[in-house]
Amino acid sequence: MIDKLQSLAGRYEKLSELLCDPDVTSDTKKLREYSKEQSDLQEAYDAYIEYKGVVEQYDAARAMQNEKLDEDMRELVKMELEELSERKTELEERINILMMPKDPNDDKNVIVEIRGAAGGDEAALFASDLYRMYTKFADVQGWRTEVMDVSMNDLGGFKEIIFSINGKGAYSKLKYESGAHRVQRIPTTESGGRIHTSTSTVAVMPEMEEFDIEIHDSDIRVDTFCSSGAGGQSVNTTKSAVRVLHVPTGIMATCQDGKSQNSNKEKALQVLRARIFDKFQQEEMNKYAGDRKSKVGTGDRSERIRTYNYPQSRVTDHRIGLTLHRLDAVLNGDMDELISTLTIAAQSELMDRGEQA
């Protein structure tokens, strides 16, 4: 590991030199390429620098143990060694994870689909709560969100909403959110005060560029129709809404939220590319799931991954057994602990797999 880290640090420092070279700063392509490479190495480099410092302090403290010390000083050195040893172990574990191969899609933007499932109007209202949670989280990250298509019920809930989240690392942080989310609460329409259980499904897909997923014009069928509002009634008389069918896979995407037919077609194709990639990815994951169950699930929309219990102000992620008693904060976008714990569980699983291979 040390050899790899020294090589990584050497490359990072070389990139720092290159990014100050006038020949590089005047070449937009090279500047972008080297900047991205250094940005990708940043976290591991910072961890390595801290690790080096901790090791130096640890060695110095151990050397002090061989000196003549009074009892108080010896106790202080012992305590320092214990703290440094613990930090050294933490950094080694973190560096091991950081050195693992990255998911090539981690830096991509995402397309998120949320649908009200079991529970009728209450499920649709919960879908709107989930949408708010993700957009609040995106705001905190400095990401940009855009609604691509939406279908509402009469109470203002979302029967379905599709939106994009654009920002560095969006997929890396949100890719474990796919699945069935369950809510337990007293619906506003419930006069008897009984707690109901409803579900909404979430699908998080990396946004694919045209060169990632090639779609031939001969493979798609494009239909146009009038945009509709809540309840399905037409809200305009021009056929600006677009439905695109990918004939080979039978996958369809619709968009009616844009201002023009061209805008809606472009967004529908974005969703279509993401859904096609998601289909192929699910097929690969299902092959793997036949041999071994993933700690953080398969990403299947029907798999129950999390419960939001309003009476107890509790959020429980069933995949990793994590329970947080701060529901309001989570629904307001404070998802860092959930996401970081899921990420560590997934990365630990990859490490275990690598050791067993």
SULRATA-V893363 format. One record per residue. RES is the residue in one small letter. OMEGA is omega in whole degrees, -180 to 180 (999 if undefined). BURIAL is # if it has 9 or more other ideal C-beta (glycine too) atoms within 8 Angstrom, else .. D_CENTER is the distance of its C-alpha to the mean C-alpha in Angstrom with 1 decimal. Layout:
res-><RES & RES>
omega-><OMEGA & OMEGA>
burial-><BURIAL & BURIAL>
d_center-><D_CENTER & D_CENTER>
This chain:
res-><m & i & d & k & l & q & s & l & a & g & r & y & e & k & l & s & e & l & l & c & d & p & d & v & t & s & d & t & k & k & l & r & e & y & s & k & e & q & s & d & l & q & e & a & y & d & a & y & i & e & y & k & g & v & v & e & q & y & d & a & a & r & a & m & q & n & e & k & l & d & e & d & m & r & e & l & v & k & m & e & l & e & e & l & s & e & r & k & t & e & l & e & e & r & i & n & i & l & m & m & p & k & d & p & n & d & d & k & n & v & i & v & e & i & r & g & a & a & g & g & d & e & a & a & l & f & a & s & d & l & y & r & m & y & t & k & f & a & d & v & q & g & w & r & t & e & v & m & d & v & s & m & n & d & l & g & g & f & k & e & i & i & f & s & i & n & g & k & g & a & y & s & k & l & k & y & e & s & g & a & h & r & v & q & r & i & p & t & t & e & s & g & g & r & i & h & t & s & t & s & t & v & a & v & m & p & e & m & e & e & f & d & i & e & i & h & d & s & d & i & r & v & d & t & f & c & s & s & g & a & g & g & q & s & v & n & t & t & k & s & a & v & r & v & l & h & v & p & t & g & i & m & a & t & c & q & d & g & k & s & q & n & s & n & k & e & k & a & l & q & v & l & r & a & r & i & f & d & k & f & q & q & e & e & m & n & k & y & a & g & d & r & k & s & k & v & g & t & g & d & r & s & e & r & i & r & t & y & n & y & p & q & s & r & v & t & d & h & r & i & g & l & t & l & h & r & l & d & a & v & l & n & g & d & m & d & e & l & i & s & t & l & t & i & a & a & q & s & e & l & m & d & r & g & e & q & a>
omega-><-178 & 179 & 180 & -180 & 179 & 177 & 178 & -180 & 178 & 180 & 179 & -178 & 175 & 178 & 177 & 177 & -178 & -178 & 174 & -179 & -180 & 179 & 180 & -178 & 179 & -180 & -174 & -177 & -180 & -179 & 179 & -178 & -178 & 179 & 180 & -180 & -180 & 178 & 179 & -179 & -169 & -174 & 180 & 179 & 180 & 180 & 180 & 179 & 177 & 180 & 178 & 179 & 180 & 179 & 179 & 178 & -180 & 180 & 179 & 180 & 178 & 179 & 180 & -179 & -179 & 179 & 177 & -177 & 173 & -173 & -179 & -180 & 179 & 179 & 178 & 179 & 179 & 179 & 180 & 179 & 179 & 179 & -179 & 178 & 179 & 180 & 179 & 179 & 179 & -179 & 178 & 179 & -180 & -179 & 178 & 179 & -179 & -178 & 180 & 178 & -179 & 169 & -177 & -179 & -172 & -177 & -175 & 168 & -179 & 169 & -177 & 175 & 176 & -180 & 170 & -177 & -178 & 177 & 174 & -177 & -180 & 177 & 179 & 177 & 177 & 177 & 178 & 176 & 179 & 177 & 180 & -180 & -178 & 179 & 175 & 178 & 179 & 178 & -180 & -180 & -176 & 180 & -180 & 179 & 179 & 177 & -179 & 178 & -178 & 175 & -173 & 171 & -175 & -179 & -179 & 176 & -179 & 169 & 175 & 172 & 178 & -179 & 178 & 173 & -177 & 178 & -177 & 177 & -177 & -178 & -178 & -177 & -173 & -172 & 179 & -179 & -179 & 178 & -179 & 178 & -175 & 177 & 175 & -179 & 176 & -179 & 178 & -179 & -177 & -178 & -176 & 178 & -179 & 177 & 177 & 175 & 178 & 179 & 170 & -180 & 179 & 172 & 178 & -176 & 176 & 179 & -177 & 175 & -180 & -179 & 177 & 180 & -178 & 178 & 180 & 179 & -178 & -178 & -177 & 174 & -177 & 176 & 176 & 180 & -180 & 178 & -180 & 180 & 180 & 179 & 175 & -179 & 179 & -180 & 171 & -175 & 178 & -178 & -178 & 180 & -174 & 174 & -179 & 178 & 174 & -170 & -177 & -178 & -176 & -179 & -176 & 175 & -179 & 175 & 179 & -174 & -179 & -176 & -177 & 179 & 180 & 179 & 180 & 178 & 180 & 179 & 179 & 178 & 175 & 180 & -179 & 179 & 180 & -179 & 178 & 178 & -179 & 179 & -180 & 180 & 179 & 179 & 178 & -179 & 179 & 176 & 180 & -177 & 177 & -180 & -174 & 180 & 179 & 179 & -176 & 172 & -176 & -176 & 179 & -176 & -177 & -178 & -179 & -176 & -172 & 176 & 177 & -176 & -176 & -178 & -179 & -177 & -171 & 171 & -180 & 173 & -171 & -177 & -175 & 177 & -179 & 176 & 177 & 179 & 177 & -177 & -177 & -179 & -180 & -179 & 175 & 173 & 179 & -173 & -173 & -178 & 176 & -174 & -179 & 180 & 176 & -179 & 179 & 179 & -180 & -179 & 177 & 178 & 178 & 177 & 179 & 180 & -180 & -180 & -178 & -177 & 999>
burial-><. & . & . & . & # & . & . & # & # & . & # & # & . & . & # & # & . & # & # & . & . & . & . & # & # & . & . & . & . & # & # & . & . & # & # & . & # & # & . & . & # & # & . & # & # & . & # & # & # & # & # & . & . & # & # & . & # & # & . & . & # & # & . & # & # & . & . & . & # & . & . & . & . & # & . & . & # & . & . & # & # & . & . & # & # & . & # & # & . & . & # & # & . & # & # & # & # & # & # & # & . & . & . & . & . & # & . & # & # & # & # & # & # & # & # & # & # & . & # & . & # & # & # & # & # & # & # & # & # & # & # & # & # & # & # & # & # & # & # & . & # & . & # & . & # & . & # & # & # & # & . & # & # & . & . & . & # & # & # & # & # & # & # & # & # & # & # & . & . & # & # & # & # & # & # & # & # & # & # & # & # & # & # & # & # & # & # & . & . & # & . & . & . & . & . & # & . & # & # & # & # & # & # & # & # & # & # & # & . & . & . & . & # & . & # & . & . & . & . & # & . & # & . & # & . & # & # & # & # & . & . & . & . & . & . & . & . & . & . & # & # & # & # & # & # & # & . & . & . & . & # & # & # & # & # & # & # & # & . & . & # & . & # & # & # & # & # & # & # & # & # & # & # & # & # & # & # & # & # & . & # & # & . & . & # & # & . & # & # & . & . & . & . & # & # & # & # & # & # & # & # & . & # & # & # & # & # & # & # & # & . & . & # & # & # & # & # & . & # & # & . & # & . & # & . & # & # & . & . & # & # & . & # & # & # & . & # & # & # & . & # & # & # & # & # & # & # & # & # & # & # & . & . & . & . & . & .>
d_center-><27.6 & 29.8 & 31.0 & 27.5 & 26.6 & 29.9 & 29.3 & 25.8 & 27.5 & 30.3 & 28.1 & 26.2 & 29.6 & 31.0 & 28.2 & 29.2 & 32.7 & 31.8 & 29.9 & 33.3 & 35.3 & 36.9 & 36.7 & 32.9 & 32.4 & 34.6 & 32.6 & 29.5 & 28.0 & 28.6 & 27.5 & 24.1 & 23.8 & 25.0 & 22.9 & 19.6 & 20.9 & 21.8 & 18.5 & 16.9 & 19.6 & 19.6 & 17.7 & 19.7 & 22.9 & 22.7 & 22.2 & 25.2 & 27.4 & 26.8 & 27.5 & 30.7 & 31.9 & 31.4 & 33.3 & 36.1 & 36.4 & 36.4 & 39.2 & 41.2 & 41.0 & 42.2 & 45.0 & 46.1 & 46.6 & 49.5 & 51.2 & 53.7 & 51.8 & 52.9 & 51.3 & 49.1 & 47.7 & 47.2 & 45.1 & 43.0 & 42.4 & 41.5 & 38.9 & 37.4 & 37.2 & 35.4 & 32.8 & 32.4 & 32.2 & 29.4 & 27.5 & 28.3 & 26.9 & 23.6 & 23.3 & 24.3 & 21.6 & 18.9 & 20.6 & 20.7 & 16.9 & 16.6 & 19.3 & 17.6 & 16.9 & 13.5 & 11.6 & 13.3 & 10.4 & 8.1 & 9.8 & 9.9 & 9.5 & 8.3 & 10.7 & 10.2 & 13.3 & 14.5 & 18.0 & 20.6 & 21.8 & 24.5 & 26.3 & 27.5 & 27.4 & 25.8 & 22.8 & 22.6 & 22.9 & 20.0 & 17.9 & 18.8 & 17.9 & 14.3 & 14.2 & 15.7 & 13.2 & 10.2 & 12.6 & 13.9 & 10.8 & 10.4 & 14.1 & 13.9 & 11.6 & 14.2 & 12.2 & 14.3 & 14.0 & 16.6 & 17.8 & 18.8 & 20.6 & 21.5 & 24.0 & 25.3 & 27.8 & 30.8 & 29.3 & 26.5 & 23.8 & 21.5 & 22.7 & 19.9 & 17.7 & 15.8 & 14.2 & 12.4 & 10.2 & 11.6 & 10.9 & 10.7 & 7.5 & 5.5 & 4.2 & 4.4 & 2.7 & 1.5 & 3.7 & 5.9 & 6.7 & 9.2 & 12.7 & 15.5 & 15.4 & 19.0 & 20.9 & 24.3 & 26.4 & 29.7 & 29.3 & 31.1 & 33.2 & 34.3 & 37.8 & 38.4 & 35.6 & 34.1 & 30.5 & 28.8 & 25.7 & 23.6 & 20.3 & 17.8 & 15.4 & 11.9 & 10.8 & 7.6 & 9.2 & 9.3 & 12.2 & 15.2 & 18.2 & 21.7 & 22.4 & 19.4 & 20.7 & 24.3 & 25.7 & 29.5 & 31.3 & 33.5 & 30.7 & 29.6 & 31.5 & 31.0 & 32.3 & 32.7 & 33.5 & 33.9 & 30.9 & 31.0 & 30.2 & 30.0 & 32.1 & 32.1 & 34.9 & 35.2 & 34.5 & 36.0 & 38.6 & 37.0 & 34.9 & 31.9 & 29.3 & 28.2 & 27.4 & 26.6 & 27.3 & 26.5 & 29.7 & 29.1 & 26.0 & 26.9 & 23.5 & 23.9 & 22.1 & 23.7 & 23.5 & 26.0 & 24.4 & 25.5 & 28.9 & 30.3 & 30.5 & 29.3 & 26.2 & 25.4 & 26.1 & 23.8 & 20.9 & 21.8 & 21.8 & 18.3 & 17.2 & 19.6 & 18.4 & 14.8 & 16.5 & 18.8 & 16.3 & 14.4 & 18.0 & 18.8 & 15.6 & 16.4 & 20.0 & 19.2 & 17.1 & 20.0 & 22.4 & 20.7 & 20.4 & 24.2 & 24.8 & 22.3 & 19.9 & 16.4 & 15.8 & 12.4 & 13.9 & 14.2 & 11.6 & 14.9 & 15.1 & 18.3 & 17.0 & 17.2 & 14.4 & 15.1 & 18.2 & 18.9 & 22.6 & 24.3 & 27.7 & 26.5 & 23.7 & 21.5 & 17.9 & 17.7 & 15.0 & 17.3 & 15.5 & 16.0 & 18.8 & 17.4 & 19.2 & 19.0 & 22.0 & 20.7 & 19.5 & 20.4 & 18.3 & 15.1 & 16.0 & 16.7 & 13.2 & 13.8 & 10.7 & 10.7 & 12.7 & 10.8 & 7.5 & 9.9 & 12.1 & 9.8 & 8.9 & 12.7 & 13.7 & 12.1 & 13.5 & 16.7 & 17.1 & 16.9 & 19.5 & 21.7 & 21.6 & 22.7 & 25.5 & 26.7 & 26.9>
